[in-house]
Amino acid sequence: MKRKDSNIENSVQEVFESTTAIRPVAVSPFFKEKVMHTLFHKVENEKVVFSWLTVRVQFALLIIILVLNTLAFTKMKKFNYNDNLEQFVETYDLIGNTETALFN
């Protein structure tokens, strides 16, 4: 039994002596953050719905809409409201009967 105890004591002593050989390791201070980020970062796949709608296309669409609006506004100013209303009434035959009769 004594022999087993001495072997155990020798192995424990060797383990304690091996701890003196441990030296600090030179690692980047951001290494832990990088590793934690890669481990726990959930990758979110973004679905690109309007990939064709770039900034240039948006700008071109804005210019086209502004030009069309100004053209429509200038055309509406040329016509008189009453003339348009009379033309609409004549086109769709909305003129009421001016004669009042009880029996036809």
N, C-alpha and C positions, 0 to 999 in steps of 0.2 A: 504494500500500500504506500509505503514511503516513496517508492520509486515512481509511482504514478503522480504523486503530489509534486515531486521535484520536476517531473516533465511538464506538469501544468504550470508550475512556477516559472520554469525556463521559458515556456512559450508565452506566458503573460509578460515576462520581462522583455522578450524580443519584440512584442507588440508595442510596449511602451517606448522602447528605444527607436522603433521605426517611426514613431510620431515626431521625433526630433528632426527627421529628414524632410518633413513637409515644409515647403517653401511657398510664399505667396506667388500667385500666378498673375502675370500682367495681362489684363483683359480690358478692352474698351469699356468705359463707364456706361455706354448705351447698349452694350451687348444684351443685358438682361431684358431691357425694354424691347429690343428687336425680337428676341426669342419669344417673349410673352405675347407680343403683337402677332407674330406668325402663328402661334399656337391657338390663341383665343379669338383671333379676328375672323368674323364670319364674312365670307365673301358674298357680297350682294351683286348679283348679276343685273345690271341695268339693261332693261329692254329699250332699245332705241326705236321709238315709234316714228318720229319725224326727223329722220336723219337727213332728208333732203332739204329741210327748212333751216338753212344756214342763215347767218347774219346778212349776207349779200342778197339772198333771195327775199328775206324779210324787208330789207331796205328797198329793193326793186318793187315789191308789192305795195309798199307804203307810197312810193312815188306814183305808181299807176293809179292807186285809189284816189290820191289827192288830185291828179290830173282829171280823172273821170268826174270827180265831184265838182271841180271848178267848171268843167265843160257843162255839166248838167245845170249848175247854178246860173251860168251866163245864158243858157238857152231858156231857162224858166223866166229870167228877167225880160227877155225879148217879147214874150207873149203876155197878153193881158188876161187876167183871170176871167173876166166876163166873156171875152171872146171864146176862150176855151170851154167855158160852161155852156154857152149857146151852141157851140159845135158838138159837144157831147150830147146835149138834149136832142139836137136834130139827128144825130147819127143813130141814136137808139130809140128814136120816135117816142120821146117822153113828154111831148107837148100835150098838155091837158086840153080837154074839150072846153072851149070858151062859151059854147052855147049851153044854156040851162034849159032842159026840157024834162017834163015829167013823164011823157009817153013818147015813144018812138014809133 
